[in-house]
Amino acid sequence: MMERKSPLRMGAFVRISSPQYRNWGVGKLCGVTQGVARVQYFDAPGALLPDLVEVPFSQLVQANLPAQTRVYRQKTDLYWQVGRVLEDDGAIIFVQFPNGEMENFPAEQLQVRWSRPLNDPLPLLAVQATETPFLADARADFVRAVAGQHHAVAGVSAALCSSIDLVDYQFDVVRQVLSDPIQRYLLADEVGLGKTIEAAIILRQYFIDDPAARAVLIVPPALVYQWRRELTVRFGLGAELDDMLHVIAHDDLNRLSQVIANAGMLVVDEAHHLSRQSTAEQRELYEQLRSHAPSLPRLLLLSATPVLGNAEEFLRVLHLLDPVVFPLDDLDGFKRRIASRQVIAEVVSTLLPENVWGLGPDLDRLLESYPDDPLLVEKVDALQKVLDTFPDEENSQFLVALEDLKIHLVESYRLHRRLLRNRRTAVPWATPRRAGMRTIVFSGEATATWRDRLEDLRLALAAYGSFSHVHQSLLRAAVHSHSGQSLLRALTLAGLDEPDLLAQARAVDHAAERLLSDPARVKALCGEIRTILEVPATQIVVFCDRPQDADLVTDVLAREIGHGVVRHEPVEVDEDTEVAAPEWEQFLNSPNQVRVLVCDARAEEGVNLHGGRKVAVHYDLPSSPNRIEQRLGRLDRYGTGDPIVSYVLLDEENPDEAAWAQVLDSGWGVFRQSVASLQYLIESTSEPLAYEWSEQGTAALQVHADQLGGSDGWVQREVRQLNHQDSLDALANREIPGMDALEDADSDWVKWRAAFKVLAVDSLQFSWRSENELGEQTTDTPFRVGYAYHGGGKATLLPLAGFLKHFLATVDQRAIGGSARFPLSHQYAFKRNTVTSRRGLAQGLRLLRIGDPLVASLEQFCATDDRGRAFAVWRANRQYEVNDPSGADLYFRFDFMVRPALNEEGEDTSPLKQQALARKAGTLLPPLAIRIWVHGNGRVEAEPSEFLTSKYAPTLKGARCDFNLNAKRWRRLPTDIKSTWLRNWGGLCRSQRDIATAAVRSAPVYIEHIQSALKVCTQERRLRRSQGEARASRLQGLARQQELDELLQAEEMYAALEAAIASPRLDLDVVGAVFLSSISPFNE
């Protein structure tokens, strides 16, 4: 072979480097005139040649064909040879044909398909360039399985291929965001419901949709490792980290400024943190976000902060989302807007069908409060007219009018339609419940002295005067004796210089040091932990405030209990250094061996410990209920698990500690329910409580518990207000459309595995390597897929270069036995439970579904390769009675796919809008597969016989045997066949296709499919219009204009959807010909 490349000459294979044609694949150089080259692409044998492309000659690159590339050689008008490349030196191409012939050809005598989809396989059948039915059936089964998955996920393939549980309310949030051409959302689910999962699905979908995706995540420092781990293990984005995907801590301003300008998507976790302006660093970060957020096409803000509370902070969050509707200079207007919602919120909570006889006063209240809302008045009047007819609660007119008013109220008075919020009360099954507090009582030897000195200091300060910060420091010390804070320092910082007070504070500090070294607390802890561990499968998380206490507890427990104790340590993340899994994760991955995890305050954020049977042991009680909430929030996050019991150590020598435990338990109820939404009430009560305690001592804590608790206490009053406000912004507790289809598609993994293996392994000859451990029996054995080079044994029937190009994201460079010439994929499994189990996550298993690069590359093969698109078979069956005098009856099989007819190359080139439109269209009109059989005489076979539908059998099977019509057998068909059926073969193929197409368009299933989609689309369009008009009626100025502009965009989108559905695409996916006979014409 020649060693140097040949210069470009006429007929040479080339690629065009310009972006417009970069993905068109290989074409042929046909001529050059004054520096302008003409390139001819090739679609398929028998198909019309695409139009010539003219580009500057400088944009041409010679294309050497890699081994296994399919090539075509035309010998006559109706006869094409199909072979595969063994070697290409740039001038001569060495080709092997199916019959074993091998021959050298110059490039100008060969053709190669371009990389664009093959839209019509009929020409392949027309020129008899058919493949084996086995490959056609393998491809058809794979395409149908993939189409079913696409239908189920409504364009959100990232949800299906990620290693997560499929949850209806999370899927609903993700689908709403991704179906919106304006992807700027505040995800405001309550703590523990999975905002991280929702955001990560949206993020992965962005990387699936856009090969050039660039994204930035801004998260609290304590959450950097957790985010990186989740994105790698569960969402398959590890390869993108620190390159196209950056996870940046809130305080890393320099790094943020380097990458945010190029980002196409920004995710801000704990967004309410950024709205606080207490430090110069926080202000600078907010200003960076404020300057970049308006120009970002995709923005997700994550925050569980309730609307009621700090209005100024919440306004700053919403300003990032929508600066037009929420200007920073209108805080008073924002507060009025929140306040004006209260009546609406309370009335909405009563607009239920069962309240039909009691709605009158609420409707009057609406009219009195909002007389300037004409749409509200109109809809209230309409409902009142129905009520005047005394309907029952199931009356259809009543239900329509009631829902119409409710929609107007919710859509007009909610803060923003892109604020999505799920509440725990709506999905109580989603998180483990909290099972209350149990106490571990002990008596400390050094406590009494410390307590007496603290009381003396409290009384002395009360007599001295009011110093709020000092009072709060004293209260923190009283209820949290292990805080380690210095009261002497607190007094000094507060400006107190009274010698007696300072001396007393010094004495308290000395007593506190002795208390910290008292072993009574840790001894009580060890005794209780032994008891708890007697319950099988129970794991314990010990929460300490100080690292010193956590170290002590770990050492003592390790001595007393053994090796099943680990200490949590935060993980420092460095982009330049690979981070190994920390030792404490054994607690998650090996629950039977490691049963106790000891944490300090650094584990109260960014650590997920949920699942299984977990118990929380509080070595101490911090002075803020928010800290207890943070601790328990590690355990009762989304997922399965037993109720969480909290054990609290109480020193009976310190009555303030016991009283504080009662405040937390019976007052706030934090050990029985989440108080995350009460954070502002918690903050507002802390300072008054400190002052009251400084005056009254322990009694103030007991009074405070009574004020908070009870059905009419502060907590329940706040909860009622929050419930009313959130009813306007929260997503309704409703059945999520399409969830059953999603779960059905996901659970049918056995059928999906068969379809994948038949195509990838049996047909295309990828290698399959099981990864089960010795002796392990499982129905879903993890596996790797490998590319087999042609150097020995069976070769994978795809070019290696093409494999690496499309499959690179699946290749595991660390796989044992893999190499550059034998690349192996990551480990996969088909069953979701296999992948999401602790073992599966620890092994890094990936779930094989659409959205994964391995499946995507096979989808690309099915779209662009002609193999399996056209087949022909002679079916000899001794039991069949032939009707046609030629000796064989001829039938055509047409496999159609019905899809929305979207204009993918329209004037609006915004990728976001195109993707949102495609998702919406795919949801309304999912792919529909229709198979039509047509007799050679033009008769449609409504109920094809088993002679036609039975599986391909190339070896004798009972009375029948199938013969694939390859090029050699086509030429050996009997003369009677050639003179009848084949006389005008191309014309016959085309006419039968026309008959099949007409049969599809008149089929009831086709008509019903379209009509159903149009009905839903029309309903959605009307609802969107009414919602937009309702919102616009409450807005003014630029905000009103923006709403009207978005409404116009929505109208245009729905018009395009209706057009795409009313006249859908009817794509011919597979075509075949079956000659039915009682004998075989082949002497084989």
LINVEN-V271301 format. One record per backbone hydrogen bond with DSSP energy under -1.0 kcal/mol. CO is the residue of the C=O (numbers start at 1). NH is the residue of the N-H. If there is no record, write none. Layout:
BEGIN
CO/NH
CO/NH
END
This chain:
BEGIN
9/12
12/29
13/63
14/27
15/61
18/21
18/22
21/24
24/115
27/14
28/40
29/11
31/38
33/36
35/57
36/33
37/55
38/30
39/53
40/28
42/114
44/47
53/39
55/37
56/59
57/60
59/17
61/15
66/69
69/85
71/83
72/111
73/81
79/75
79/76
81/73
83/71
84/96
85/68
87/94
92/89
93/105
94/86
94/87
95/103
96/84
97/100
101/97
103/95
105/93
106/109
107/110
111/72
121/124
121/125
122/126
123/127
124/129
125/128
128/130
132/136
133/137
134/138
135/139
136/140
137/141
138/142
139/143
140/144
141/145
142/146
143/147
144/148
145/149
146/150
147/151
148/152
149/153
153/156
156/159
157/161
162/164
167/171
168/172
169/173
170/174
171/175
172/176
173/177
174/178
175/179
177/180
182/184
183/299
185/301
186/420
187/303
190/193
192/638
194/198
195/199
196/200
197/201
198/202
199/203
200/204
201/205
202/206
203/207
204/208
205/209
206/210
210/213
214/264
215/246
216/267
217/248
218/269
219/250
220/223
221/224
223/227
224/228
225/229
226/230
227/231
228/232
229/233
230/234
230/235
231/237
234/163
237/240
240/243
240/244
240/245
244/215
245/242
246/217
248/219
249/252
251/253
252/256
253/257
255/259
256/260
260/263
265/216
266/300
267/218
268/302
270/273
273/276
279/283
280/284
281/285
282/286
283/287
284/288
285/289
286/290
287/291
288/292
289/293
292/295
293/296
298/266
299/185
300/268
301/187
302/271
309/311
310/314
311/315
312/316
313/317
314/318
315/319
316/320
317/321
318/322
322/326
327/330
330/334
331/335
332/336
333/337
334/338
335/339
336/340
339/342
341/345
342/346
343/347
344/348
345/349
347/350
350/352
352/355
353/356
355/358
359/363
360/364
361/365
362/366
363/367
364/368
365/369
366/370
370/373
373/377
374/378
375/379
376/380
377/381
378/382
379/383
380/384
381/385
382/386
383/387
384/388
386/389
387/390
392/395
395/399
396/400
397/401
398/402
399/403
400/404
401/405
402/406
403/407
404/408
405/409
406/410
407/411
408/412
409/413
410/414
416/419
418/186
420/188
421/731
422/190
423/427
427/430
430/639
433/644
436/646
438/648
440/650
442/652
446/450
447/451
448/452
449/453
450/454
451/455
452/456
453/457
454/458
455/459
456/460
457/461
458/462
459/463
460/464
461/465
467/471
468/472
469/473
470/474
471/475
472/476
473/477
474/478
475/479
476/480
480/483
486/490
487/491
488/492
489/493
490/494
491/496
492/495
498/502
499/503
500/504
501/505
502/506
503/507
504/508
505/509
506/510
507/511
508/512
509/513
510/514
511/515
512/516
513/517
515/518
519/523
520/524
521/525
522/526
523/527
524/528
525/529
526/530
527/531
528/532
529/533
531/534
532/535
535/538
539/615
540/597
541/617
542/599
543/619
545/601
546/550
547/551
548/552
549/553
550/554
551/555
552/556
553/557
554/558
555/559
556/560
557/561
564/595
564/596
566/598
574/577
582/585
583/586
584/587
585/589
586/590
590/593
590/594
595/540
596/566
597/542
598/568
599/544
600/603
601/604
612/642
613/539
615/541
616/647
617/543
618/649
624/627
624/628
625/629
626/630
627/631
628/632
629/633
631/634
632/635
632/636
634/609
644/435
645/616
646/438
647/618
648/440
650/442
651/654
654/658
655/659
656/660
657/661
658/662
659/663
660/664
661/665
662/666
662/667
663/668
664/670
669/672
669/673
671/436
675/678
676/679
678/682
679/683
680/684
681/685
685/689
686/690
687/691
688/692
689/693
690/694
691/695
692/696
693/697
697/700
698/702
699/703
700/704
701/705
702/706
703/707
704/708
705/709
707/714
708/715
710/713
713/717
714/718
715/719
716/720
717/721
718/722
719/723
720/724
721/725
722/726
723/727
725/728
726/730
732/734
736/739
738/742
739/743
740/744
741/745
742/746
743/747
744/748
747/749
748/752
749/753
750/754
751/755
752/756
753/757
754/758
755/759
756/760
757/761
757/762
758/763
759/764
760/766
764/797
767/786
769/784
773/776
782/771
783/828
784/769
785/825
786/767
788/796
799/803
800/804
801/805
802/806
803/807
807/810
810/826
812/815
815/818
822/819
823/787
824/812
827/846
828/783
829/848
831/835
832/836
837/841
838/842
839/843
840/845
846/829
847/849
849/852
852/856
853/857
854/858
855/859
856/860
857/861
858/862
859/863
860/864
861/865
863/118
866/869
869/1071
870/131
871/1073
872/965
873/1075
874/963
875/1077
876/961
877/880
884/887
889/1076
890/936
891/1074
892/934
893/1072
894/932
895/1069
895/1070
896/930
897/1067
898/928
899/1065
900/902
902/904
903/906
910/914
911/915
912/916
913/917
914/918
915/919
916/920
917/921
918/922
919/923
920/924
921/925
928/898
930/896
932/894
933/941
934/892
935/938
939/935
940/942
945/948
945/949
946/950
953/962
957/960
959/878
960/957
961/876
963/874
964/966
966/970
967/971
970/973
974/978
975/979
977/982
982/985
984/988
985/989
986/990
987/991
988/992
989/993
990/994
991/995
992/996
993/997
994/998
995/999
996/1000
997/1001
998/1002
1000/1003
1003/1007
1004/1008
1005/1009
1006/1010
1007/1011
1008/1012
1009/1013
1010/1014
1011/1015
1012/1016
1013/1017
1014/1018
1015/1019
1016/1020
1017/1021
1018/1022
1019/1023
1020/1024
1021/1025
1022/1026
1023/1027
1024/1028
1025/1029
1026/1030
1027/1031
1028/1032
1029/1033
1031/1034
1032/1035
1036/1040
1037/1041
1038/1042
1039/1043
1040/1044
1041/1045
1042/1046
1043/1047
1044/1048
1045/1049
1046/1050
1047/1051
1048/1052
1049/1053
1050/1054
1051/1055
1052/1056
1053/1057
1054/1058
1055/1059
1056/1060
1057/1061
1058/1062
1059/1063
1060/901
1065/899
1067/897
1070/895
1071/871
1072/893
1073/873
1074/891
1075/875
1076/889
1077/877
1082/1084
END
